[in-house]
Amino acid sequence: MQLQNWAGNITFTPDRLHTPRRVDELQHLVASTDRIRALGTGHSFNRIADTVGALVSLRDLGANIEIDATANTVTVPAGARYGEVGSVLQRQGLALHNLGSLPHISVAGACATGTHGSGVGNRCLAAAAVGIEFVRADGELVQVRPADPAYAGSVVALGALGIVTRITLAVEPTFDVRQDVFLDAPLDTVLDDLDAVLASGYSVSLFTDWSRPDVIDKIWVKSRDGEAPDGRRWGARPADVAQHPIAGEDPAAATEQFGRPGPWNARLPHFRLEFTPSSGEEQQSEYLVAHEHGADAIRAVHELDLAGVAQVAEFRTIAADGLWLSPFHERASVGLHFTWIDDDAAVHAAVSAVEQALTPFDPRPHWGKVFLAAPSAVRAHYSRLADFQSLAATHDPDRKFGNDFLERFVY
């Protein structure tokens, strides 16, 4: 059997793909299978989901989206996509604190890899979790809550502890967001006042494509409660036509702009759920550096010649959290995200150049993207790695959920 990830740059060859419909069916499957991993929506760009055994999809695992208005939480099936969860919450007058660029990604997959949105005060998506349920290696159903000493190691867990079945997330009252786009900001002006630029909205993204190395092509500002940003203070001009993050792509796929307020779930992502996100034919990398190094790191990659291989780069902020394997563990960060063309050789050369340029800033690679960093260098970023290794050994002593990726970077 052959399966591909969303972008088509990774081919999986599992023995079998399972699609259980009940939790007890999943428990029996896990207990009776030697090697097994969960496959989400396939939005990772490396082999983090791969296995020499069986893959299991959770899309058909029966469960409802359950709102607890008293506890201000929502419990969702692991295979649910953020776009689906957001629609349910919005109808009930509720919201999550943030969303990623794509509403198409599964909740469990995004949380497992430390996927994030943007905003100086916004932590990664996994930080909203206040409960997680998974099937461990012996088939037992495990529920973990924040009071558990190992909770901080159980959310961004890279699939190493078990097959997640449900996640409980904190919710808040719904809110509106306006999205404004500004164009052609001088690079030096932006970097000289980067903290103010990145704090100019609830969620802010800077885009560049190296067609003009001295310019930030687009500043996307998502603001809450009617706040009106003014990108002209950094030399930018308001966009007068709708924009897509990638030049030349159809802006119809992007969420609404021009400052028109709308519900959080229709503005915080860059892309609409009903459209193919981004360009589709691509690979992606991302590196997280300490917030205080953001301007210097952006300047360093801007000095590279990435035209022709980088479709676009996005720079944004993520608040620190306490999750053991989160790329933002105890470090407020600036993320440097690259959408490449789908060409292995060209991407390999570009990633090598980016990693070398970012070396002075101690970059942490995103777990689900393309990177070349040595396993020892990646492991050195995580002060609680030994605790996570012990936790994984407790739930999966024979590494049933393991694969080559985990062997190299975690175990």
C-alpha positions in Angstrom: 0.0 0.0 0.0 1.2 3.5 -0.8 -0.1 6.7 0.7 1.1 10.3 0.2 1.1 13.3 2.5 -0.9 16.4 1.4 1.9 18.0 -0.6 2.9 14.7 -2.3 6.6 14.9 -1.3 6.4 12.0 1.2 5.2 8.5 0.2 4.2 6.1 3.0 4.2 2.3 2.5 2.5 0.9 5.6 1.4 -2.8 5.8 -2.2 -1.6 6.1 -4.3 1.5 6.8 -6.9 1.0 9.5 -10.0 3.2 9.9 -11.6 2.1 13.2 -15.1 3.4 14.1 -15.1 2.8 17.8 -12.6 3.3 20.6 -12.8 -0.3 21.7 -12.0 -1.3 18.2 -9.0 0.9 18.2 -7.9 -0.4 21.6 -7.9 -4.0 20.3 -6.1 -3.0 17.2 -3.3 -1.2 19.1 -2.9 -4.1 21.6 -2.7 -6.7 18.8 -0.4 -4.8 16.4 3.4 -4.8 16.7 4.0 -1.4 15.0 1.4 1.3 14.5 1.2 5.1 14.1 -1.6 7.6 13.6 -1.9 9.4 10.3 -3.7 12.8 10.6 -4.5 15.1 7.7 -1.1 14.6 6.2 0.1 18.2 6.5 3.6 17.3 7.8 6.4 17.5 5.3 8.8 14.9 6.7 8.5 11.3 7.9 7.2 12.0 11.4 4.1 10.0 10.7 5.8 7.1 8.9 6.0 3.5 10.2 7.2 0.1 9.0 3.9 -1.3 10.4 0.3 -0.1 10.2 -1.1 3.4 10.0 -4.4 4.3 11.5 -6.7 7.1 10.5 -9.1 8.6 13.1 -11.5 10.3 10.7 -14.1 7.7 11.1 -13.7 7.3 14.9 -17.2 8.1 16.2 -17.4 10.9 18.7 -19.2 14.2 19.0 -17.9 17.7 19.7 -18.9 18.2 23.3 -19.1 21.7 24.9 -19.0 22.1 28.6 -20.3 25.6 29.2 -19.6 25.4 33.0 -15.9 24.4 32.6 -15.5 26.6 29.4 -14.1 23.7 27.4 -14.8 21.7 24.3 -13.9 18.0 23.9 -13.2 17.0 20.2 -12.4 13.8 18.4 -8.7 13.6 17.5 -9.4 13.5 13.8 -11.6 16.6 13.7 -10.3 19.5 11.7 -10.0 23.0 13.3 -12.3 24.4 10.6 -15.0 22.0 11.7 -14.5 22.7 15.4 -14.5 26.4 14.9 -17.9 26.3 13.1 -19.5 24.4 16.0 -18.0 26.8 18.6 -19.0 29.9 16.7 -22.6 28.8 16.5 -22.6 28.5 20.3 -21.0 31.9 20.8 -17.6 30.5 21.7 -14.0 30.6 20.4 -10.5 29.1 20.7 -7.7 31.5 21.6 -6.1 31.1 18.1 -5.9 29.1 14.9 -3.2 28.2 12.5 -2.9 29.4 8.9 -4.8 26.3 7.7 -8.2 25.3 9.1 -7.8 22.0 7.3 -5.4 20.4 9.8 -6.5 17.9 12.5 -6.6 18.9 16.1 -4.5 15.9 17.3 -1.9 16.3 14.6 -1.5 20.0 15.2 -1.2 19.6 18.9 1.3 16.6 18.6 3.7 18.7 16.5 3.5 22.1 18.2 1.8 23.7 15.3 0.8 27.4 15.9 -0.8 30.6 14.7 0.6 34.0 15.4 0.5 36.8 18.0 2.8 38.2 20.7 0.4 36.9 23.4 -0.7 33.7 21.7 0.8 30.4 22.6 0.8 27.4 20.2 -2.4 25.5 19.6 -1.5 22.7 21.9 -1.3 25.1 24.8 -5.1 25.3 24.7 -5.4 21.7 25.6 -6.7 20.9 29.1 -7.2 17.2 28.7 -6.0 14.4 26.4 -7.1 10.8 25.9 -5.1 8.2 24.1 -4.7 4.5 23.7 -1.3 3.3 24.9 0.7 0.3 23.7 -1.1 -2.3 25.8 -4.5 -1.1 24.6 -5.4 0.7 27.8 -7.3 4.0 27.4 -5.4 6.7 29.3 -6.8 10.1 30.3 -4.4 12.9 31.4 -5.3 16.2 32.9 -3.2 19.3 33.8 -2.9 18.2 37.4 -1.0 15.1 36.3 2.8 15.7 36.8 3.4 14.4 33.3 0.7 16.4 31.6 3.2 18.9 30.0 4.8 16.0 28.3 1.6 14.4 27.0 0.3 16.9 24.5 3.2 17.8 22.1 4.2 14.1 22.1 4.9 13.4 18.4 2.7 10.3 18.6 5.2 8.5 20.8 2.8 7.8 23.8 -0.1 6.3 21.9 -3.0 6.9 19.5 -4.9 10.0 20.6 -8.7 9.6 20.6 -9.9 12.9 22.1 -8.6 16.3 23.2 -10.2 18.8 25.5 -9.5 22.5 24.7 -10.2 25.7 26.7 -12.7 28.0 25.1 -13.7 31.7 25.5 -16.5 33.9 24.3 -16.6 34.5 20.6 -14.9 37.6 19.2 -14.7 39.4 15.9 -11.5 40.0 13.9 -10.7 42.4 11.1 -7.9 41.6 8.7 -5.9 44.4 7.0 -3.1 43.9 4.5 -0.3 46.3 3.8 2.2 46.2 1.0 5.8 47.1 0.1 7.2 48.0 3.5 11.0 48.8 3.5 12.8 46.0 5.2 15.0 48.2 7.3 12.1 50.3 8.6 10.2 47.1 9.6 13.2 45.5 11.3 14.2 48.7 13.2 10.7 48.6 14.8 10.0 44.9 14.6 8.5 44.5 18.1 6.0 47.3 17.4 5.1 45.8 14.0 4.5 42.3 15.4 2.5 43.8 18.3 0.3 45.9 16.0 -2.5 43.4 16.0 -3.8 40.3 17.7 -2.1 38.2 15.0 0.5 39.6 12.6 2.4 38.0 9.7 5.1 39.4 7.5 5.6 37.9 4.0 8.5 38.1 1.6 9.4 36.3 -1.6 12.9 37.6 -2.4 11.8 39.3 -5.6 12.9 42.5 -3.8 15.4 41.7 -1.1 15.0 45.1 0.6 11.2 44.9 1.0 8.7 43.1 3.2 6.1 42.4 0.5 3.0 42.1 2.7 2.1 42.7 6.3 -1.1 40.9 7.4 -2.6 42.3 10.6 -5.6 40.5 12.3 -7.1 42.8 14.9 -9.7 42.1 17.6 -12.6 44.3 18.6 -12.5 46.8 15.8 -8.9 48.0 16.3 -7.7 49.7 13.1 -4.0 49.2 12.4 -2.0 51.6 10.2 0.9 50.0 8.3 1.8 53.3 6.7 3.8 54.2 9.8 6.3 51.6 8.6 6.3 52.9 5.0 3.7 50.3 3.7 0.6 51.1 1.7 -2.9 49.6 2.2 -3.7 46.8 -0.3 -6.4 47.9 -2.8 -7.0 44.4 -4.1 -7.3 41.1 -2.3 -4.1 39.3 -1.6 -2.9 35.7 -1.4 0.3 35.1 0.7 2.0 33.7 -2.4 2.3 36.1 -5.4 0.3 34.9 -8.4 -2.0 32.6 -6.5 -5.8 33.1 -6.5 -6.7 35.3 -3.6 -10.2 33.7 -3.5 -8.6 31.0 -1.3 -7.6 33.6 1.3 -9.8 34.8 4.2 -11.5 38.1 3.8 -9.5 41.3 4.0 -10.0 45.2 3.8 -10.8 45.5 7.5 -14.2 43.9 7.3 -15.0 42.4 10.8 -16.0 38.8 10.9 -16.0 35.9 13.4 -12.6 34.7 14.7 -12.8 31.3 12.8 -13.3 33.1 9.5 -10.4 35.5 9.9 -7.6 34.0 12.1 -6.6 31.4 9.4 -5.0 32.7 6.2 -7.1 30.3 4.1 -10.7 29.3 3.8 -11.7 25.8 4.6 -13.5 25.2 1.3 -10.4 25.9 -0.8 -7.1 24.1 -1.3 -4.7 25.9 1.1 -1.5 27.6 0.1 -0.3 26.4 -3.4 -0.5 22.7 -2.9 2.7 21.8 -4.8 5.2 22.7 -2.2 7.4 21.8 0.7 7.8 23.7 4.0 10.4 24.4 6.6 10.2 26.5 9.8 12.6 27.6 12.4 11.9 29.2 15.8 14.3 31.7 17.3 14.1 33.6 20.6 12.0 36.7 20.2 14.9 39.0 20.9 16.8 37.6 17.9 13.9 38.0 15.5 15.1 41.1 13.6 18.6 39.8 13.2 17.4 36.4 12.1 15.0 37.9 9.5 17.8 40.1 8.2 20.2 37.1 8.0 17.8 35.0 5.8 16.9 38.1 3.7 20.6 38.3 2.7 20.4 34.8 1.1 19.5 34.4 -2.5 16.4 32.2 -2.2 14.5 33.5 -5.3 13.3 30.7 -7.4 13.2 28.1 -4.6 11.2 30.0 -2.0 7.6 30.7 -3.0 7.2 32.8 0.1 8.5 33.2 3.7 6.3 34.2 6.6 7.6 35.7 9.9 5.4 35.7 13.0 5.5 35.5 16.8 4.5 32.8 19.3 4.3 33.1 23.1 6.3 30.8 25.4 4.7 27.7 27.0 5.7 24.9 29.4 5.1 21.9 27.2 8.2 19.7 27.3 8.6 19.1 23.5 7.1 22.4 22.3 9.4 24.4 20.1 8.4 27.3 22.3 9.2 25.6 25.6 10.0 28.5 28.0 11.0 30.7 25.0 8.9 33.4 23.3 9.7 33.0 19.7 9.7 34.5 16.2 9.0 31.9 13.6 10.6 32.0 10.2 8.5 29.8 7.9 9.4 28.9 4.3 7.2 27.6 1.6 9.4 26.1 -1.1 8.9 24.7 -4.5 8.5 21.0 -4.6 12.0 20.1 -5.8 14.0 17.9 -3.4 17.5 19.0 -4.5 16.7 22.7 -4.6 15.0 22.5 -1.2 17.9 20.6 0.3 20.3 23.4 -0.8 18.1 26.2 0.4 17.4 24.6 3.8 21.1 24.0 4.3 21.8 27.7 3.6 19.0 28.9 5.9 20.1 26.6 8.8 23.7 27.9 8.4 22.5 31.5 8.4 20.4 30.9 11.5 23.0 29.0 13.5 24.0 32.1 15.6 20.4 32.4 16.8 19.9 28.8 18.2 17.0 27.8 15.9 14.6 25.1 16.8 13.0 23.4 13.7 9.3 22.7 13.6 8.8 19.0 14.2 6.6 18.5 11.1 8.6 20.4 8.5 11.7 19.8 6.3 14.9 20.3 8.2 18.5 19.0 8.1 19.7 19.7 11.6 21.6 16.9 13.3 19.7 14.8 15.8 22.0 15.8 18.6 21.5 19.5 17.9 17.7 19.0 17.9 17.7 17.1 21.2 19.8 19.7 22.9 17.0 22.2 22.6 14.8 20.3 25.0 15.7 20.4 28.7 12.9 17.9 29.6 13.8 15.4 26.9 15.0 12.8 29.5 11.6 13.1 31.3 9.8 12.6 28.0 11.9 9.6 27.2 10.9 8.1 30.6 7.2 8.9 30.0 7.3 7.3 26.5 8.9 4.2 28.0 6.1 4.0 30.6 3.4 4.0 27.9 5.2 2.2 25.1 8.1 0.2 26.5 8.7 -1.7 23.2 8.4 1.5 21.0 5.3 0.2 19.2 4.6 3.8 18.2 8.2 4.4 17.2 9.7 5.0 13.8 13.0 6.2 12.4 12.2 9.8 13.0 11.7 9.2 16.7 14.7 7.0 17.0 16.9 9.8 15.6 15.4 12.9 17.3 13.7 11.7 20.5 14.7 8.3 21.8 
